[in-house]
Amino acid sequence: MMTDSNIQPYRGDEPYAFISYAHRNKAEVLTIIGRMQAEGCRIWYDEGIDPGTEWAEHIAQQLIGCDYFIAFLSPEYLASANCLDELSFARDRKKECLLVYLNNVTIPDGIHMRANRLQAVRKYAYRQEESFYRQLFQAKEISRCMPSGASSPAASGIRRKLPFLAGAAAVVCVLLTALVFFRFNGRGMGKEQQEALALALDPADLSGLSFGMSPEDVREIMIAAGARAKSTYYSDEGIPIMEYIPSGRNYAGAAEGSVSVEQFNGKEVQLLDVSFDAEGLCMLYYQLDASQDPDRSAFLKTLSDKYGKPDSAYPSFENPSFYGWNLDNDVSFDYFPCLDAKSDVVLISVSYNFYLDMRSFSWGMSPEEALEAEATEISPLKLKESGVDALGYPYQYYEGKWNVGIHPAGRLALGYADDQLILMQYPLLKGSFEQVVADLDVLYGENARSAVAEDGSVAWRIAGYQDRNNTPIPITISATRVEDGVLITLIDVNRYQSLIGN
């Protein structure tokens, strides 16, 4: 483990990165600096000021001399005049800049226009630290602060989920990829590959849409394109999904007449699903006709010509189940060649937030099955307690480090009736009750929200939720203000009513 004594500011003549941070965030930032130095990054931060040196003058000299500028944004950073001066100074000097968001903060209007073109990594949004470091080390031009000839460090695999989408080919593809898959780096990337990773997503690949759009705006564009709305439902993470069937007509004014809903890089689109979090459109899922490309080599070449060599593949580049590209603005582009089906899948997404996480559990599981399911997680929680409550219903308590969306979560409780899982409960630590309620209102609609209960909880009924078997069932999700954050409770409505009653 790196200690403060192991972390030393760089002194020398080679290119280095200047770290700008609020001192109240020192512990978190030093941890990141330690990891970067361990990977060979040359880092300077303000512990490198010699005693008796004029502070402001020395900071300015280090800023002028740096090749790279990294700002760690937080409420404390934005409240610091010195930090904002450093950011402005770096921009004025046209330094290569990277913004690392420690928290989900909004840049003040006064500097937003100057910073909105800077590359950014949102640390708070990553469920696993290795995912954050993986993206950090792939930032454009950060390699200039590393030893000559060194490649960006490979990071551990990360766990990601596919939404449970309808359609026979989609189900086949999900089964082939075991519902959970990893993305990891290859043996190391040189500068050419890093530049490829920094490529921006081709707007045409979003079919005339853009991330952050509301469901209403998406529907208007899709209908204008001649697509037919098929259905709307919710994934196992509670994320709304809208399905569209192409009709063969090109987009008109909505997409400047240049995008066709029925074609995706030369392949026929059979189905387009779009997913939303509280901030708007966050994911597009294309089901593509693959009948004319049996070994998928032509389509892979098309994508590689556009975005460069894939930076990841699972389980290997020699025998892949999927290929992945990391693009500018934290966009993930994943291609699933479903060789046993006549349809392929492309998934394009940005980081998104959610409040419902079933992990590997399924409604109706027995306590023994739930314990076995949890053991399959990448970082399984430990069963700390089990028993029967005062009403005679079995329960289990699991503990460990885990996140729900962007939120750290606490002890997980499962409740059973007649040996079937019917209830799940966990606190979002340090979460804002008001923000959670506002987000869930956006996701599920104020009309689906119940009246505030005596304990202050608010609940929403989700009619179109799909479990891990793609079976639509109604569930309720409730939020209750508690001392250490927000308590989330999920209930399988049908089982609860049949096994316990109203």
C-alpha positions in Angstrom: 0.0 0.0 0.0 1.3 3.5 -0.9 1.8 5.8 2.0 2.3 9.6 2.0 6.1 9.0 2.4 6.1 6.9 -0.8 4.5 9.6 -2.8 6.9 12.3 -3.9 6.4 15.2 -6.4 8.4 14.8 -9.5 11.6 16.9 -9.9 13.3 16.8 -13.2 13.4 17.9 -16.8 11.1 15.3 -18.4 7.4 16.0 -19.2 5.2 15.8 -16.1 1.5 16.3 -15.1 0.5 19.1 -12.7 -2.2 18.1 -10.2 -4.7 20.7 -9.2 -6.9 19.7 -6.2 -8.6 21.1 -3.1 -6.7 20.2 0.0 -9.8 18.8 1.7 -9.7 16.1 -1.0 -6.0 15.4 -0.3 -6.4 11.8 1.0 -8.5 10.7 -2.1 -6.2 12.5 -4.5 -3.0 11.2 -3.0 -4.4 7.6 -3.4 -4.8 8.3 -7.1 -1.4 10.0 -7.4 0.2 7.0 -5.8 -1.4 4.6 -8.3 -0.4 6.9 -11.2 3.2 7.1 -9.9 3.3 3.3 -9.5 2.4 3.0 -13.2 5.3 5.3 -14.1 3.5 8.7 -14.4 5.6 11.7 -13.6 3.4 13.8 -11.2 3.9 17.2 -9.6 1.6 18.5 -6.8 2.0 21.3 -4.3 3.9 19.2 -1.7 6.8 19.8 -4.0 7.2 23.4 -2.9 10.5 24.1 -1.1 10.3 25.8 2.3 10.6 29.6 2.0 9.6 29.6 -1.6 6.9 32.1 -2.6 3.9 29.9 -3.0 2.0 31.6 -5.9 5.2 32.2 -7.9 6.2 28.5 -7.6 2.8 27.3 -8.5 2.9 29.5 -11.6 6.3 28.2 -12.6 5.2 24.5 -12.2 2.1 25.2 -14.3 4.1 26.9 -17.0 6.5 24.0 -17.1 4.0 21.1 -17.1 3.0 19.2 -20.2 -0.3 18.0 -18.7 -2.8 19.4 -16.3 -5.2 17.3 -14.2 -8.0 18.9 -12.1 -9.8 16.9 -9.5 -13.3 18.5 -9.4 -15.4 18.5 -6.2 -17.6 21.0 -4.3 -14.5 22.0 -2.4 -12.5 22.6 -5.6 -15.2 24.8 -7.2 -15.4 26.8 -3.9 -11.6 27.5 -4.0 -10.5 30.6 -5.8 -6.9 29.2 -6.0 -8.1 26.0 -7.7 -10.2 27.9 -10.3 -7.3 30.2 -10.9 -5.1 27.2 -11.7 -7.7 25.8 -14.1 -8.0 29.1 -15.9 -4.2 29.5 -16.0 -3.8 26.1 -17.6 -6.5 26.9 -20.2 -5.0 30.2 -21.0 -1.6 28.5 -21.6 -3.4 25.9 -23.8 -2.2 23.0 -21.7 -3.5 19.5 -22.4 -6.2 19.3 -19.7 -8.1 16.4 -18.0 -11.0 16.9 -15.6 -11.4 14.2 -13.0 -14.8 14.5 -11.3 -14.6 13.2 -7.7 -18.2 14.2 -7.2 -21.2 14.9 -9.5 -20.7 18.7 -9.6 -21.8 21.3 -12.0 -19.2 23.7 -13.3 -20.2 27.3 -12.7 -21.5 29.2 -15.8 -18.5 31.5 -15.6 -16.0 28.8 -16.5 -18.4 26.2 -18.1 -17.9 27.5 -21.7 -14.1 27.3 -21.2 -14.2 23.8 -19.8 -16.9 22.0 -21.8 -14.5 20.9 -24.5 -12.0 19.3 -22.1 -11.8 15.6 -21.8 -13.2 14.3 -18.5 -13.3 11.1 -16.4 -16.2 10.9 -13.9 -14.7 8.9 -11.1 -17.9 9.0 -9.0 -19.7 7.1 -11.7 -17.5 4.0 -11.8 -18.7 1.0 -9.8 -15.2 -0.4 -9.5 -12.0 1.5 -9.0 -10.2 -0.5 -11.7 -12.8 0.8 -14.2 -11.9 4.3 -13.3 -8.1 3.7 -13.5 -8.6 2.0 -16.8 -10.3 5.1 -18.2 -7.8 7.5 -16.6 -4.8 5.8 -18.2 -6.5 5.9 -21.6 -6.9 9.7 -21.4 -5.6 11.4 -24.5 -1.9 12.4 -24.3 -1.4 11.2 -20.7 1.3 8.9 -22.1 3.6 11.9 -22.6 4.1 12.0 -18.8 5.2 8.4 -18.7 8.6 6.8 -19.5 9.5 6.8 -23.2 8.1 3.7 -24.9 5.9 2.7 -22.0 2.3 1.6 -22.8 -0.8 2.5 -20.9 -1.1 0.1 -18.0 -3.6 -2.7 -18.5 -6.4 -2.8 -16.0 -8.4 -5.6 -14.4 -11.6 -6.8 -16.1 -14.8 -5.0 -15.1 -18.2 -6.3 -14.7 -21.0 -4.9 -16.9 -24.5 -5.9 -17.5 -26.6 -6.1 -20.6 -30.2 -4.9 -20.3 -32.6 -7.8 -20.7 -34.1 -7.0 -24.1 -36.8 -8.7 -26.0 -36.4 -10.5 -29.3 -35.2 -14.0 -29.9 -31.8 -13.1 -31.2 -31.2 -10.6 -28.4 -32.0 -13.4 -25.9 -29.7 -15.8 -27.7 -26.9 -13.2 -27.5 -27.4 -12.5 -23.9 -27.3 -16.2 -23.1 -24.1 -16.7 -25.1 -22.4 -13.9 -23.2 -23.7 -15.3 -19.9 -25.4 -12.1 -19.1 -22.3 -10.8 -17.4 -19.1 -10.0 -19.2 -15.7 -8.4 -18.8 -13.9 -5.7 -20.6 -10.2 -5.5 -20.3 -7.2 -4.1 -22.1 -4.9 -5.9 -24.4 -1.2 -6.3 -23.7 -0.6 -2.6 -23.8 -1.4 0.2 -26.1 1.0 2.5 -27.9 0.3 6.1 -28.8 -1.4 5.2 -32.1 -3.9 3.0 -30.3 -4.5 5.6 -27.6 -5.3 8.1 -30.2 -7.8 5.7 -31.8 -9.4 5.3 -28.4 -9.9 9.1 -28.2 -11.9 9.1 -31.4 -15.3 10.6 -31.1 -18.4 8.5 -31.8 -19.7 8.9 -35.3 -23.1 10.8 -34.9 -24.6 8.6 -37.5 -24.2 5.6 -35.2 -26.7 7.2 -32.8 -29.3 7.1 -35.6 -30.1 10.8 -35.3 -30.3 10.7 -31.5 -28.0 12.1 -28.9 -27.2 11.1 -25.3 -29.3 13.0 -22.7 -32.4 13.3 -24.9 -35.7 12.8 -23.2 -38.0 9.8 -24.1 -40.4 12.3 -25.7 -37.7 13.8 -28.0 -36.5 10.3 -28.9 -40.0 9.2 -29.8 -40.6 12.3 -32.0 -37.4 11.6 -34.0 -38.1 7.9 -34.3 -41.6 8.4 -35.5 -40.5 11.1 -37.9 -38.1 8.5 -39.3 -40.9 6.1 -39.9 -40.0 3.7 -37.1 -42.8 1.9 -35.3 -42.9 1.9 -31.5 -43.1 -1.7 -30.3 -43.2 -1.6 -26.5 -41.8 0.0 -23.4 -40.6 -1.9 -20.3 -37.9 -1.8 -17.6 -34.6 -3.7 -17.4 -33.6 -5.6 -14.2 -31.9 -2.3 -13.1 -35.2 -0.5 -13.4 -34.0 1.4 -16.5 -36.8 2.3 -18.9 -36.4 0.8 -22.4 -38.3 1.7 -25.5 -38.3 -0.7 -28.5 -38.6 0.5 -32.1 -39.0 -1.4 -35.4 -37.5 0.2 -38.5 -39.9 0.7 -41.4 -37.3 1.4 -44.1 -37.7 5.2 -44.3 -34.8 7.5 -44.0 -34.7 10.3 -41.4 -35.8 13.6 -42.8 -35.3 17.0 -41.1 -34.8 15.4 -37.7 -31.4 14.0 -38.8 -30.6 16.3 -41.7 -31.6 13.5 -44.1 -28.3 11.7 -43.6 -29.2 8.8 -41.3 -31.3 5.8 -42.0 -33.0 3.9 -39.2 -32.9 0.7 -41.2 -29.1 0.7 -41.7 -26.2 0.6 -39.3 -22.8 0.6 -41.0 -24.1 -1.4 -43.9 -26.2 -3.9 -41.9 -29.9 -4.0 -41.7 -31.3 -2.9 -38.4 -34.0 -5.4 -37.1 -34.6 -3.7 -33.8 -33.5 -0.6 -32.0 -33.9 -0.3 -28.2 -33.1 2.9 -26.4 -32.6 3.2 -22.6 -32.9 6.1 -20.2 -31.7 7.1 -16.8 -32.9 10.3 -15.0 -30.7 12.5 -17.2 -32.0 11.1 -20.5 -30.9 8.7 -23.2 -27.9 6.6 -22.0 -27.8 3.5 -24.2 -28.7 2.3 -27.7 -29.0 -1.4 -28.5 -29.0 -2.5 -32.2 -30.1 -5.9 -33.3 -28.5 -6.4 -36.8 -29.1 -8.8 -39.6 -25.9 -10.9 -40.0 -27.1 -13.4 -42.6 -24.8 -11.9 -45.3 -21.7 -11.9 -43.1 -21.3 -15.5 -41.8 -17.9 -15.1 -40.0 -18.5 -11.4 -39.2 -15.1 -10.4 -40.6 -16.5 -7.8 -43.0 -18.4 -6.0 -40.2 -15.5 -6.1 -37.8 -13.3 -4.6 -40.5 -15.9 -1.8 -41.0 -15.9 -0.9 -37.4 -12.1 -1.2 -37.1 -11.6 1.1 -40.1 -13.8 3.7 -38.3 -12.7 3.4 -34.7 -9.3 1.6 -34.9 -8.4 -1.8 -33.4 -10.7 -2.8 -30.6 -9.1 -2.1 -27.2 -10.8 -5.1 -25.5 -12.2 -8.5 -26.3 -13.6 -11.3 -24.1 -12.4 -14.0 -23.4 -9.6 -13.2 -25.9 -8.9 -11.7 -29.2 -8.3 -15.2 -30.6 -11.8 -16.4 -29.5 -13.9 -13.4 -28.7 -17.6 -13.2 -27.6 -17.5 -9.5 -27.9 -15.2 -6.6 -29.0 -15.2 -3.2 -27.2 -14.0 0.3 -28.0 -13.6 3.2 -25.6 -14.4 6.5 -27.3 -14.3 10.2 -26.4 -16.6 11.5 -23.7 -16.8 8.1 -21.8 -18.7 6.4 -24.7 -18.5 2.6 -24.8 -19.1 0.9 -28.1 -19.5 -2.9 -27.9 -20.0 -5.4 -30.7 -21.4 -8.9 -30.0 -20.9 -11.3 -33.0 -23.6 -13.9 -32.1 -22.2 -16.7 -34.4 -25.0 -19.1 -33.5 -27.7 -16.7 -34.5 -28.6 -14.8 -37.6 -28.5 -11.5 -35.7 -25.7 -9.5 -34.1 -25.8 -6.9 -31.4 -24.2 -3.5 -31.0 -24.4 -1.7 -27.7 -23.5 2.0 -27.4 -23.7 3.6 -24.0 -22.4 6.2 -21.6 -22.2 5.9 -17.8 -25.7 5.8 -16.3 -27.2 5.9 -12.9 -29.8 3.6 -11.4 -31.3 2.6 -8.0 -32.4 -0.9 -8.5 -29.8 -3.6 -8.4 -30.8 -7.3 -8.1 -27.2 -8.4 -8.4 -27.4 -12.1 -9.3 -30.6 -12.7 -7.3 -34.0 -13.5 -8.8 -37.4 -13.2 -7.3 -38.7 -16.6 -6.0 -35.2 -17.9 -5.2 -34.8 -19.9 -2.0 -32.3 -18.8 0.6 -29.9 -21.5 -0.5 -30.2 -20.5 -4.1 -29.6 -16.8 -3.2 -26.4 -17.8 -1.4 -25.2 -19.7 -4.4 -26.1 -16.8 -6.7 -24.2 -14.3 -4.7 -21.1 -16.5 -4.8 -21.1 -16.0 -8.6 -20.6 -12.2 -8.3 -17.1 -10.7 -9.1 -16.9 -9.3 -5.6 -19.4 -11.3 -3.6 -20.9 -10.1 -0.4 -20.6 -12.2 2.7 -23.6 -13.7 4.5 -23.4 -12.2 8.0 -26.7 -13.3 9.5 -29.7 -15.4 8.7 -32.8 -16.5 10.7 -36.5 -16.0 11.1 -38.1 -12.7 12.1 -40.8 -12.2 14.7 -43.6 -12.9 12.2 -41.9 -16.2 11.2 -40.5 -15.1 7.8 -36.9 -16.1 6.9 -34.3 -13.4 6.2 -30.6 -13.0 5.2 -28.2 -10.1 5.8 -25.2 -9.7 3.5 -22.3 -7.3 4.0 -19.4 -6.1 2.0 -18.3 -3.3 -0.3 -20.6 -2.7 -3.3 -22.3 0.1 -5.2 -25.8 0.6 -6.7 -25.3 2.9 -9.7 -23.0 5.6 -8.6 -23.9 5.2 -4.9 -22.0 3.1 -2.3 -24.5 0.8 -0.6 -24.6 -0.7 2.9 -25.9 -4.0 4.3 -28.1 -5.9 2.0 -31.2 -7.6 3.4 -33.3 -10.3 1.7 -36.8 -11.4 2.9 -38.6 -14.6 2.1 -42.0 -16.2 2.4 -42.7 -19.9 1.7 -39.0 -20.2 0.8 -39.3 -17.6 -2.0 -37.5 -14.3 -2.3 -40.0 -11.5 -2.1 -38.2 -8.5 -0.6 -34.8 -6.8 -1.0 -33.5 -3.8 0.9 -30.3 -1.8 1.1 -29.3 1.8 2.1 -27.6 4.2 -0.4 -25.0 5.6 1.9 -24.8 9.4 2.0 -27.4 9.7 -0.7 -29.7 12.7 -1.0 -33.3 11.7 -0.4 -34.6 14.6 -2.4 -32.4 13.7 -5.4 -33.4 10.0 -5.3 -37.1 11.0 -5.2 -36.7 13.4 -8.1 -34.8 10.9 -10.2 -37.3 8.1 -9.6 -40.1 10.5 -10.5 -38.4 11.1 -13.8 -37.9 7.3 -14.4 -41.3 6.1 -13.3 -43.5 9.1 -13.4 -45.2 11.1 -10.6 -48.4 9.3 -11.4 -46.9 6.0 -10.3 -45.8 7.4 -7.0 -47.8 6.7 -3.8 -48.7 9.1 -1.1 -46.0 9.7 1.5 -46.3 7.1 4.2 -46.2 7.7 7.9 -42.5 6.8 8.0 -41.8 9.4 5.3 -41.2 6.7 2.6 -42.3 7.2 -1.0 -43.0 4.3 -3.3 -43.4 3.7 -7.1 -45.0 0.7 -8.7 -43.3 -0.5 -11.9 -45.7 -2.5 -14.0 -43.3 -3.5 -16.8 -40.3 -4.6 -14.9 -38.5 -7.6 -16.4 -36.8 -10.2 -14.2 -33.7 -12.2 -15.2 -35.9 -14.7 -17.1 -37.4 -11.9 -19.2 -40.7 -12.3 -17.4 -42.6 -9.1 -16.9 -43.7 -8.7 -13.3 -44.9 -5.8 -11.2 -42.6 -4.6 -8.4 -42.6 -1.6 -6.0 -39.5 0.4 -5.2 -39.6 2.7 -2.2 -37.2 5.3 -0.8 -37.1 6.2 2.9 -34.9 8.8 4.5 -32.5 7.3 7.1 -29.7 8.7 9.1 -26.9 7.5 6.8 -28.6 8.0 3.5 -31.6 6.6 1.7 -33.1 3.2 2.3 -34.3 1.4 -0.9 -36.8 -1.4 -0.6 -37.8 -3.6 -3.5 -40.9 -5.9 -3.3 -42.2 -8.6 -5.8 -45.8 -7.5 -5.7 -47.4 -10.7 -6.9 -45.5 -13.0 -4.6 -45.9 -10.7 -1.7 -49.7 -10.5 -2.1 -50.1 -14.2 -2.7 -47.8 -15.4 0.1 -48.4 -12.7 2.7 -51.5 -10.8 1.7 -52.2 -7.1 1.4 
